[in-house]
Amino acid sequence: MNLTALLDTALAARAALISEPHQAALRLFNGFYEGCPELVADLYARTLVLYNYADPPENGGDLLVAAQEHLMEHLPWVTCAVRKTRAAASPEERCGRVVWGGPPARRVREDGVWYALNLTLNQDAGFYLDTRGLRSWLREHSSGLRVLNTFAYTGSLGVAALAG
């Protein structure tokens, strides 16, 4: 596995999604599908969030350092890096810690709608990138409707419905 080649391929595939003023959120690298299951890298505005999925977690430390260095070289406008370790013993390591710059982004913008973030509150990031399509659908189809969000863990679907 050549990590830099995998990351370069992922960055090239997502290049059209990365644009000024860097307010969006997107998955930069999904290692489960892109050849390195120990690593996931997300971008929340100008904050890079790296997830260590290695088990034991010590096996992923050097990988995250290398990924962070490589990604920040290609994304020089990033102002913060956070690392989260899924199988860590301490809650602080699972929830994430700032390892460079800071503070982490507190909001992202998607299709003209601002969403609040707290990237180190929980084990996940609190803003699910895989529901982007659902948020878009809600914005397009919820005008004039009353919506009950029974999955209001993050509130992003309720915000999307309200924006519609």
N, CA and C atoms as an extended XYZ file, in Angstrom:
492
Properties=species:S:1:pos:R:3:atomname:S:1:resname:S:1:resid:I:1 pbc="F F F"
N         0.833       -1.181        0.000 N   MET     1
C         0.000        0.000        0.000 CA  MET     1
C         0.879        1.246        0.000 C   MET     1
N         0.676        2.116       -0.950 N   ASN     2
C         1.359        3.398       -1.007 CA  ASN     2
C         0.355        4.465       -0.600 C   ASN     2
N         0.428        4.900        0.657 N   LEU     3
C        -0.555        5.829        1.204 CA  LEU     3
C        -0.632        7.122        0.408 C   LEU     3
N         0.496        7.696        0.039 N   THR     4
C         0.452        8.971       -0.677 CA  THR     4
C        -0.243        8.817       -2.028 C   THR     4
N        -0.041        7.714       -2.708 N   ALA     5
C        -0.727        7.480       -3.984 CA  ALA     5
C        -2.229        7.345       -3.768 C   ALA     5
N        -2.636        6.651       -2.711 N   LEU     6
C        -4.064        6.511       -2.409 CA  LEU     6
C        -4.689        7.870       -2.093 C   LEU     6
N        -3.997        8.660       -1.283 N   LEU     7
C        -4.515        9.988       -0.936 CA  LEU     7
C        -4.565       10.907       -2.151 C   LEU     7
N        -3.550       10.851       -3.007 N   ASP     8
C        -3.543       11.677       -4.214 CA  ASP     8
C        -4.705       11.318       -5.131 C   ASP     8
N        -4.987       10.035       -5.267 N   THR     9
C        -6.122        9.592       -6.091 CA  THR     9
C        -7.433       10.117       -5.510 C   THR     9
N        -7.581       10.021       -4.194 N   ALA    10
C        -8.794       10.511       -3.541 CA  ALA    10
C        -8.938       12.025       -3.704 C   ALA    10
N        -7.854       12.760       -3.513 N   LEU    11
C        -7.909       14.218       -3.679 CA  LEU    11
C        -8.276       14.611       -5.105 C   LEU    11
N        -7.724       13.911       -6.077 N   ALA    12
C        -8.041       14.215       -7.477 CA  ALA    12
C        -9.522       13.952       -7.760 C   ALA    12
N       -10.060       12.882       -7.188 N   ALA    13
C       -11.465       12.540       -7.415 CA  ALA    13
C       -12.407       13.566       -6.787 C   ALA    13
N       -11.954       14.255       -5.753 N   ARG    14
C       -12.814       15.201       -5.035 CA  ARG    14
C       -12.457       16.659       -5.308 C   ARG    14
N       -11.555       16.897       -6.206 N   ALA    15
C       -11.052       18.254       -6.457 CA  ALA    15
C       -12.167       19.255       -6.732 C   ALA    15
N       -13.187       18.854       -7.454 N   ALA    16
C       -14.282       19.774       -7.783 CA  ALA    16
C       -15.103       20.169       -6.557 C   ALA    16
N       -15.024       19.396       -5.492 N   LEU    17
C       -15.783       19.691       -4.273 CA  LEU    17
C       -15.037       20.603       -3.313 C   LEU    17
N       -13.757       20.819       -3.587 N   ILE    18
C       -12.908       21.625       -2.698 CA  ILE    18
C       -12.718       22.994       -3.340 C   ILE    18
N       -13.367       23.998       -2.766 N   SER    19
C       -13.282       25.327       -3.370 CA  SER    19
C       -13.387       26.409       -2.298 C   SER    19
N       -12.936       27.596       -2.678 N   GLU    20
C       -13.042       28.766       -1.808 CA  GLU    20
C       -14.516       29.033       -1.548 C   GLU    20
N       -14.880       29.506       -0.422 N   PRO    21
C       -14.058       29.929        0.702 CA  PRO    21
C       -13.847       28.832        1.754 C   PRO    21
N       -13.912       27.581        1.361 N   HIS    22
C       -13.654       26.434        2.229 CA  HIS    22
C       -14.581       26.409        3.442 C   HIS    22
N       -15.880       26.344        3.140 N   GLN    23
C       -16.886       26.297        4.194 CA  GLN    23
C       -17.634       24.965        4.211 C   GLN    23
N       -17.421       24.124        3.221 N   ALA    24
C       -18.175       22.886        3.069 CA  ALA    24
C       -17.582       21.752        3.900 C   ALA    24
N       -18.316       20.652        3.932 N   ALA    25
C       -17.850       19.431        4.588 CA  ALA    25
C       -17.868       18.304        3.568 C   ALA    25
N       -16.821       17.477        3.580 N   LEU    26
C       -16.783       16.343        2.667 CA  LEU    26
C       -15.821       15.288        3.166 C   LEU    26
N       -16.048       14.076        2.734 N   ARG    27
C       -15.132       12.976        3.036 CA  ARG    27
C       -14.006       13.039        2.023 C   ARG    27
N       -12.787       13.258        2.502 N   LEU    28
C       -11.620       13.323        1.626 CA  LEU    28
C       -11.117       11.935        1.260 C   LEU    28
N       -11.194       11.015        2.222 N   PHE    29
C       -10.640        9.685        1.996 CA  PHE    29
C       -11.400        8.687        2.846 C   PHE    29
N       -11.964        7.684        2.202 N   ASN    30
C       -12.666        6.609        2.905 CA  ASN    30
C       -11.839        5.340        2.757 C   ASN    30
N       -10.965        5.133        3.711 N   GLY    31
C       -10.031        4.022        3.636 CA  GLY    31
C       -10.667        2.658        3.512 C   GLY    31
N       -11.889        2.501        4.027 N   PHE    32
C       -12.582        1.211        3.936 CA  PHE    32
C       -12.793        0.812        2.482 C   PHE    32
N       -12.989        1.805        1.614 N   TYR    33
C       -13.249        1.538        0.201 CA  TYR    33
C       -12.081        1.918       -0.705 C   TYR    33
N       -11.121        2.666       -0.160 N   GLU    34
C       -10.058        3.200       -1.000 CA  GLU    34
C        -8.683        2.619       -0.692 C   GLU    34
N        -8.655        1.486        0.000 N   GLY    35
C        -7.396        0.756        0.120 CA  GLY    35
C        -6.612        0.872        1.405 C   GLY    35
N        -7.168        1.526        2.434 N   CYS    36
C        -6.469        1.652        3.713 CA  CYS    36
C        -7.517        1.729        4.826 C   CYS    36
N        -8.059        0.582        5.253 N   PRO    37
C        -9.185        0.582        6.191 CA  PRO    37
C        -8.884        1.160        7.573 C   PRO    37
N        -7.636        1.411        7.874 N   GLU    38
C        -7.298        2.004        9.167 CA  GLU    38
C        -7.504        3.515        9.212 C   GLU    38
N        -7.782        4.140        8.071 N   LEU    39
C        -7.805        5.602        7.989 CA  LEU    39
C        -9.051        6.127        7.286 C   LEU    39
N        -9.645        7.148        7.883 N   VAL    40
C       -10.683        7.948        7.233 CA  VAL    40
C       -10.294        9.404        7.448 C   VAL    40
N       -10.457       10.236        6.416 N   ALA    41
C       -10.133       11.665        6.521 CA  ALA    41
C       -11.317       12.481        6.027 C   ALA    41
N       -11.779       13.377        6.881 N   ASP    42
C       -12.886       14.274        6.542 CA  ASP    42
C       -12.413       15.714        6.615 C   ASP    42
N       -13.129       16.552        5.900 N   LEU    43
C       -12.856       17.980        5.906 CA  LEU    43
C       -14.127       18.693        6.333 C   LEU    43
N       -14.031       19.504        7.377 N   TYR    44
C       -15.144       20.323        7.861 CA  TYR    44
C       -14.671       21.767        7.801 C   TYR    44
N       -15.085       22.464        6.759 N   ALA    45
C       -14.606       23.823        6.501 CA  ALA    45
C       -13.082       23.779        6.408 C   ALA    45
N       -12.377       24.421        7.309 N   ARG    46
C       -10.910       24.450        7.268 CA  ARG    46
C       -10.280       23.517        8.305 C   ARG    46
N       -11.068       22.541        8.781 N   THR    47
C       -10.570       21.583        9.768 CA  THR    47
C       -10.480       20.198        9.153 C   THR    47
N        -9.315       19.593        9.270 N   LEU    48
C        -9.074       18.229        8.826 CA  LEU    48
C        -9.301       17.301       10.018 C   LEU    48
N       -10.185       16.295        9.839 N   VAL    49
C       -10.442       15.321       10.893 CA  VAL    49
C        -9.982       13.958       10.393 C   VAL    49
N        -9.049       13.373       11.131 N   LEU    50
C        -8.491       12.069       10.783 CA  LEU    50
C        -8.961       11.039       11.803 C   LEU    50
N        -9.470        9.919       11.303 N   TYR    51
C        -9.957        8.842       12.160 CA  TYR    51
C        -9.007        7.659       12.070 C   TYR    51
N        -8.582        7.184       13.230 N   ASN    52
C        -7.731        6.012       13.326 CA  ASN    52
C        -8.627        4.810       13.630 C   ASN    52
N        -8.807        3.939       12.651 N   TYR    53
C        -9.619        2.737       12.819 CA  TYR    53
C        -8.761        1.491       13.072 C   TYR    53
N        -7.475        1.662       13.266 N   ALA    54
C        -6.589        0.505       13.482 CA  ALA    54
C        -6.919       -0.159       14.820 C   ALA    54
N        -6.776       -1.469       14.848 N   ASP    55
C        -6.994       -2.218       16.075 CA  ASP    55
C        -5.886       -3.255       16.198 C   ASP    55
N        -4.952       -3.045       17.101 N   PRO    56
C        -4.935       -2.029       18.153 CA  PRO    56
C        -4.608       -0.642       17.590 C   PRO    56
N        -5.061        0.396       18.284 N   PRO    57
C        -4.910        1.761       17.769 CA  PRO    57
C        -3.468        2.198       17.555 C   PRO    57
N        -2.540        1.615       18.296 N   GLU    58
C        -1.131        1.984       18.143 CA  GLU    58
C        -0.638        1.716       16.721 C   GLU    58
N        -1.259        0.765       16.045 N   ASN    59
C        -0.844        0.428       14.678 CA  ASN    59
C        -1.188        1.525       13.671 C   ASN    59
N        -2.049        2.461       14.049 N   GLY    60
C        -2.448        3.505       13.113 CA  GLY    60
C        -1.817        4.857       13.346 C   GLY    60
N        -1.045        4.996       14.414 N   GLY    61
C        -0.475        6.303       14.754 CA  GLY    61
C         0.397        6.904       13.672 C   GLY    61
N         1.360        6.140       13.188 N   ASP    62
C         2.256        6.644       12.143 CA  ASP    62
C         1.498        6.928       10.848 C   ASP    62
N         0.489        6.123       10.576 N   LEU    63
C        -0.332        6.293        9.383 CA  LEU    63
C        -1.058        7.645        9.418 C   LEU    63
N        -1.625        7.995       10.575 N   LEU    64
C        -2.315        9.266       10.691 CA  LEU    64
C        -1.366       10.447       10.566 C   LEU    64
N        -0.185       10.317       11.131 N   VAL    65
C         0.811       11.387       11.014 CA  VAL    65
C         1.173       11.597        9.545 C   VAL    65
N         1.425       10.502        8.835 N   ALA    66
C         1.786       10.601        7.413 CA  ALA    66
C         0.636       11.178        6.596 C   ALA    66
N        -0.580       10.736        6.875 N   ALA    67
C        -1.746       11.244        6.145 CA  ALA    67
C        -1.936       12.735        6.412 C   ALA    67
N        -1.812       13.135        7.661 N   GLN    68
C        -1.969       14.543        8.000 CA  GLN    68
C        -0.934       15.397        7.274 C   GLN    68
N         0.308       14.995        7.309 N   GLU    69
C         1.365       15.757        6.640 CA  GLU    69
C         1.089       15.874        5.144 C   GLU    69
N         0.715       14.764        4.525 N   HIS    70
C         0.488       14.769        3.082 CA  HIS    70
C        -0.730       15.623        2.714 C   HIS    70
N        -1.823       15.442        3.430 N   LEU    71
C        -3.032       16.199        3.111 CA  LEU    71
C        -2.840       17.693        3.351 C   LEU    71
N        -2.170       18.049        4.419 N   MET    72
C        -1.969       19.473        4.698 CA  MET    72
C        -1.007       20.119        3.710 C   MET    72
N        -0.129       19.339        3.147 N   GLU    73
C         0.739       19.855        2.081 CA  GLU    73
C        -0.099       20.246        0.863 C   GLU    73
N        -1.152       19.460        0.573 N   HIS    74
C        -2.012       19.726       -0.585 CA  HIS    74
C        -3.179       20.658       -0.264 C   HIS    74
N        -3.439       20.875        1.003 N   LEU    75
C        -4.529       21.750        1.440 CA  LEU    75
C        -3.959       22.797        2.397 C   LEU    75
N        -3.134       23.707        1.890 N   PRO    76
C        -2.412       24.636        2.763 CA  PRO    76
C        -3.301       25.610        3.519 C   PRO    76
N        -4.542       25.729        3.143 N   TRP    77
C        -5.474       26.632        3.804 CA  TRP    77
C        -6.121       26.017        5.050 C   TRP    77
N        -5.869       24.731        5.316 N   VAL    78
C        -6.389       24.090        6.531 CA  VAL    78
C        -5.770       24.779        7.741 C   VAL    78
N        -6.610       25.067        8.753 N   THR    79
C        -6.144       25.790        9.941 CA  THR    79
C        -6.139       24.944       11.211 C   THR    79
N        -6.660       23.711       11.108 N   CYS    80
C        -6.743       22.860       12.296 CA  CYS    80
C        -6.774       21.398       11.867 C   CYS    80
N        -6.154       20.546       12.673 N   ALA    81
C        -6.236       19.096       12.458 CA  ALA    81
C        -6.646       18.438       13.765 C   ALA    81
N        -7.610       17.523       13.653 N   VAL    82
C        -8.133       16.775       14.797 CA  VAL    82
C        -7.938       15.299       14.500 C   VAL    82
N        -7.517       14.544       15.507 N   ARG    83
C        -7.409       13.091       15.354 CA  ARG    83
C        -8.348       12.412       16.332 C   ARG    83
N        -9.066       11.404       15.825 N   LYS    84
C        -9.973       10.590       16.632 CA  LYS    84
C        -9.527        9.134       16.502 C   LYS    84
N        -9.478        8.452       17.620 N   THR    85
C        -9.057        7.050       17.631 CA  THR    85
C       -10.228        6.194       18.084 C   THR    85
N       -10.803        5.441       17.156 N   ARG    86
C       -12.027        4.690       17.429 CA  ARG    86
C       -11.882        3.657       18.544 C   ARG    86
N       -10.788        2.945       18.628 N   ALA    87
C       -10.625        1.875       19.620 CA  ALA    87
C        -9.787        2.323       20.819 C   ALA    87
N        -9.696        3.625       21.064 N   ALA    88
C        -8.892        4.139       22.171 CA  ALA    88
C        -9.523        3.784       23.513 C   ALA    88
N        -8.687        3.671       24.528 N   ALA    89
C        -9.177        3.381       25.871 CA  ALA    89
C        -9.837        4.606       26.502 C   ALA    89
N        -9.349        5.796       26.204 N   SER    90
C        -9.883        7.004       26.851 CA  SER    90
C       -10.955        7.667       25.991 C   SER    90
N       -11.984        8.212       26.637 N   PRO    91
C       -13.019        8.942       25.894 CA  PRO    91
C       -12.455       10.144       25.134 C   PRO    91
N       -11.443       10.792       25.707 N   GLU    92
C       -10.857       11.965       25.060 CA  GLU    92
C       -10.252       11.609       23.703 C   GLU    92
N        -9.577       10.474       23.630 N   GLU    93
C        -8.974       10.055       22.358 CA  GLU    93
C       -10.050        9.609       21.365 C   GLU    93
N       -11.126        9.007       21.846 N   ARG    94
C       -12.219        8.612       20.941 CA  ARG    94
C       -12.948        9.842       20.406 C   ARG    94
N       -13.152       10.836       21.260 N   CYS    95
C       -13.858       12.053       20.841 CA  CYS    95
C       -12.976       12.967       20.004 C   CYS    95
N       -11.684       12.808       20.132 N   GLY    96
C       -10.758       13.569       19.312 CA  GLY    96
C       -10.075       14.683       20.058 C   GLY    96
N        -8.911       14.997       19.547 N   ARG    97
C        -8.153       16.100       20.121 CA  ARG    97
C        -7.488       16.867       18.993 C   ARG    97
N        -7.334       18.146       19.212 N   VAL    98
C        -6.645       19.000       18.251 CA  VAL    98
C        -5.164       18.656       18.318 C   VAL    98
N        -4.589       18.310       17.167 N   VAL    99
C        -3.158       17.972       17.112 CA  VAL    99
C        -2.351       19.014       16.349 C   VAL    99
N        -3.041       19.943       15.717 N   TRP   100
C        -2.344       21.015       15.008 CA  TRP   100
C        -3.305       22.193       14.847 C   TRP   100
N        -2.804       23.388       15.036 N   GLY   101
C        -3.596       24.599       14.819 CA  GLY   101
C        -4.749       24.688       15.787 C   GLY   101
N        -5.830       25.211       15.288 N   GLY   102
C        -7.037       25.301       16.096 CA  GLY   102
C        -7.590       26.704       16.077 C   GLY   102
N        -8.741       26.884       16.614 N   PRO   103
C        -9.665       25.865       17.092 CA  PRO   103
C       -10.365       25.174       15.924 C   PRO   103
N       -11.034       24.037       16.184 N   PRO   104
C       -11.754       23.351       15.103 CA  PRO   104
C       -12.922       24.205       14.584 C   PRO   104
N       -13.297       23.948       13.354 N   ALA   105
C       -14.447       24.642       12.761 CA  ALA   105
C       -15.681       24.447       13.638 C   ALA   105
N       -16.509       25.474       13.746 N   ARG   106
C       -17.745       25.416       14.537 CA  ARG   106
C       -18.985       25.368       13.656 C   ARG   106
N       -18.777       25.481       12.337 N   ARG   107
C       -19.917       25.406       11.420 CA  ARG   107
C       -19.426       25.082       10.018 C   ARG   107
N       -20.332       24.537        9.223 N   VAL   108
C       -20.085       24.279        7.802 CA  VAL   108
C       -21.290       24.780        7.022 C   VAL   108
N       -21.057       25.011        5.745 N   ARG   109
C       -22.132       25.493        4.874 CA  ARG   109
C       -22.338       24.481        3.761 C   ARG   109
N       -23.605       24.096        3.583 N   GLU   110
C       -23.962       23.137        2.546 CA  GLU   110
C       -25.186       23.675        1.807 C   GLU   110
N       -25.047       23.895        0.519 N   ASP   111
C       -26.143       24.420       -0.307 CA  ASP   111
C       -26.790       25.657        0.300 C   ASP   111
N       -25.954       26.563        0.812 N   GLY   112
C       -26.452       27.825        1.345 CA  GLY   112
C       -26.959       27.776        2.771 C   GLY   112
N       -26.931       26.620        3.403 N   VAL   113
C       -27.427       26.462        4.774 CA  VAL   113
C       -26.234       26.232        5.706 C   VAL   113
N       -26.219       26.955        6.827 N   TRP   114
C       -25.174       26.779        7.834 CA  TRP   114
C       -25.593       25.730        8.850 C   TRP   114
N       -24.664       24.838        9.198 N   TYR   115
C       -24.881       23.801       10.204 CA  TYR   115
C       -23.839       23.947       11.303 C   TYR   115
N       -24.275       23.898       12.562 N   ALA   116
C       -23.374       24.005       13.703 CA  ALA   116
C       -22.629       22.692       13.923 C   ALA   116
N       -21.405       22.791       14.423 N   LEU   117
C       -20.557       21.627       14.685 CA  LEU   117
C       -19.917       21.723       16.060 C   LEU   117
N       -19.613       20.549       16.617 N   ASN   118
C       -18.680       20.434       17.726 CA  ASN   118
C       -17.899       19.166       17.442 C   ASN   118
N       -16.793       19.290       16.764 N   LEU   119
C       -16.058       18.151       16.226 CA  LEU   119
C       -15.393       17.273       17.275 C   LEU   119
N       -15.290       17.732       18.512 N   THR   120
C       -14.663       16.919       19.555 CA  THR   120
C       -15.644       16.549       20.665 C   THR   120
N       -16.918       16.667       20.425 N   LEU   121
C       -17.927       16.347       21.445 CA  LEU   121
C       -18.150       14.845       21.577 C   LEU   121
N       -18.196       14.142       20.449 N   ASN   122
C       -18.513       12.719       20.425 CA  ASN   122
C       -17.500       11.946       19.594 C   ASN   122
N       -17.667       10.639       19.598 N   GLN   123
C       -16.784        9.761       18.828 CA  GLN   123
C       -16.879       10.051       17.335 C   GLN   123
N       -18.060       10.377       16.859 N   ASP   124
C       -18.211       10.768       15.456 CA  ASP   124
C       -18.086       12.285       15.375 C   ASP   124
N       -18.254       12.817       14.200 N   ALA   125
C       -18.098       14.269       14.031 CA  ALA   125
C       -19.384       15.030       14.324 C   ALA   125
N       -20.521       14.336       14.373 N   GLY   126
C       -21.784       14.985       14.673 CA  GLY   126
C       -22.495       15.565       13.460 C   GLY   126
N       -21.866       15.527       12.320 N   PHE   127
C       -22.490       15.985       11.078 CA  PHE   127
C       -22.204       14.900       10.057 C   PHE   127
N       -23.238       14.157        9.701 N   TYR   128
C       -23.052       12.963        8.883 CA  TYR   128
C       -22.985       13.306        7.405 C   TYR   128
N       -21.825       13.086        6.830 N   LEU   129
C       -21.581       13.438        5.439 CA  LEU   129
C       -22.382       12.575        4.481 C   LEU   129
N       -22.724       11.354        4.888 N   ASP   130
C       -23.459       10.461        3.994 CA  ASP   130
C       -24.942       10.807        3.890 C   ASP   130
N       -25.430       11.773        4.654 N   THR   131
C       -26.830       12.194        4.526 CA  THR   131
C       -26.972       13.490        3.730 C   THR   131
N       -25.943       13.869        3.019 N   ARG   132
C       -25.987       15.078        2.193 CA  ARG   132
C       -27.171       15.029        1.214 C   ARG   132
N       -27.349       13.895        0.549 N   GLY   133
C       -28.452       13.757       -0.404 CA  GLY   133
C       -29.808       13.884        0.263 C   GLY   133
N       -29.954       13.328        1.440 N   LEU   134
C       -31.220       13.431        2.176 CA  LEU   134
C       -31.477       14.872        2.603 C   LEU   134
N       -30.446       15.564        3.063 N   ARG   135
C       -30.625       16.977        3.419 CA  ARG   135
C       -31.045       17.786        2.200 C   ARG   135
N       -30.457       17.506        1.056 N   SER   136
C       -30.825       18.200       -0.179 CA  SER   136
C       -32.282       17.919       -0.541 C   SER   136
N       -32.683       16.652       -0.448 N   TRP   137
C       -34.065       16.275       -0.761 CA  TRP   137
C       -35.031       16.982        0.180 C   TRP   137
N       -34.716       17.022        1.462 N   LEU   138
C       -35.585       17.701        2.429 CA  LEU   138
C       -35.733       19.182        2.101 C   LEU   138
N       -34.637       19.842        1.765 N   ARG   139
C       -34.714       21.267        1.416 CA  ARG   139
C       -35.630       21.478        0.217 C   ARG   139
N       -35.558       20.582       -0.752 N   GLU   140
C       -36.335       20.722       -1.979 CA  GLU   140
C       -37.811       20.366       -1.804 C   GLU   140
N       -38.147       19.520       -0.821 N   HIS   141
C       -39.510       18.987       -0.726 CA  HIS   141
C       -40.254       19.334        0.557 C   HIS   141
N       -39.702       20.165        1.421 N   SER   142
C       -40.360       20.401        2.707 CA  SER   142
C       -41.061       21.745        2.820 C   SER   142
N       -41.082       22.521        1.765 N   SER   143
C       -41.716       23.832        1.817 CA  SER   143
C       -43.191       23.695        2.199 C   SER   143
N       -43.587       24.438        3.225 N   GLY   144
C       -44.973       24.446        3.659 CA  GLY   144
C       -45.394       23.236        4.470 C   GLY   144
N       -44.474       22.348        4.758 N   LEU   145
C       -44.809       21.139        5.510 CA  LEU   145
C       -44.342       21.235        6.959 C   LEU   145
N       -44.965       20.450        7.809 N   ARG   146
C       -44.483       20.272        9.181 CA  ARG   146
C       -43.722       18.954        9.200 C   ARG   146
N       -42.538       18.964        9.780 N   VAL   147
C       -41.669       17.795        9.760 CA  VAL   147
C       -41.292       17.418       11.189 C   VAL   147
N       -41.427       16.142       11.513 N   LEU   148
C       -40.971       15.618       12.793 CA  LEU   148
C       -39.708       14.809       12.533 C   LEU   148
N       -38.595       15.285       13.060 N   ASN   149
C       -37.310       14.603       12.877 CA  ASN   149
C       -37.127       13.644       14.051 C   ASN   149
N       -37.453       12.386       13.849 N   THR   150
C       -37.329       11.397       14.931 CA  THR   150
C       -35.905       10.883       15.075 C   THR   150
N       -35.016       11.325       14.219 N   PHE   151
C       -33.607       10.968       14.298 CA  PHE   151
C       -32.792       12.229       14.548 C   PHE   151
N       -33.180       12.996       15.545 N   ALA   152
C       -32.637       14.334       15.762 CA  ALA   152
C       -31.338       14.347       16.553 C   ALA   152
N       -30.503       13.350       16.365 N   TYR   153
C       -29.231       13.291       17.092 CA  TYR   153
C       -28.406       14.552       16.834 C   TYR   153
N       -28.281       14.953       15.600 N   THR   154
C       -27.495       16.147       15.291 CA  THR   154
C       -28.359       17.336       14.916 C   THR   154
N       -29.572       17.102       14.494 N   GLY   155
C       -30.463       18.174       14.102 CA  GLY   155
C       -30.304       18.630       12.670 C   GLY   155
N       -29.369       18.061       11.922 N   SER   156
C       -29.111       18.555       10.568 CA  SER   156
C       -30.298       18.316        9.635 C   SER   156
N       -31.043       17.247        9.832 N   LEU   157
C       -32.206       17.009        8.961 CA  LEU   157
C       -33.323       18.006        9.285 C   LEU   157
N       -33.500       18.340       10.548 N   GLY   158
C       -34.469       19.356       10.918 CA  GLY   158
C       -34.091       20.722       10.367 C   GLY   158
N       -32.805       21.055       10.412 N   VAL   159
C       -32.327       22.324        9.857 CA  VAL   159
C       -32.570       22.354        8.347 C   VAL   159
N       -32.306       21.248        7.678 N   ALA   160
C       -32.524       21.169        6.230 CA  ALA   160
C       -33.999       21.338        5.890 C   ALA   160
N       -34.865       20.694        6.673 N   ALA   161
C       -36.307       20.826        6.427 CA  ALA   161
C       -36.754       22.264        6.646 C   ALA   161
N       -36.266       22.888        7.703 N   LEU   162
C       -36.611       24.280        7.973 CA  LEU   162
C       -36.118       25.199        6.853 C   LEU   162
N       -34.939       24.922        6.325 N   ALA   163
C       -34.388       25.717        5.214 CA  ALA   163
C       -35.245       25.582        3.967 C   ALA   163
N       -35.946       24.457        3.821 N   GLY   164
C       -36.816       24.249        2.662 CA  GLY   164
C       -38.052       25.089        2.736 C   GLY   164
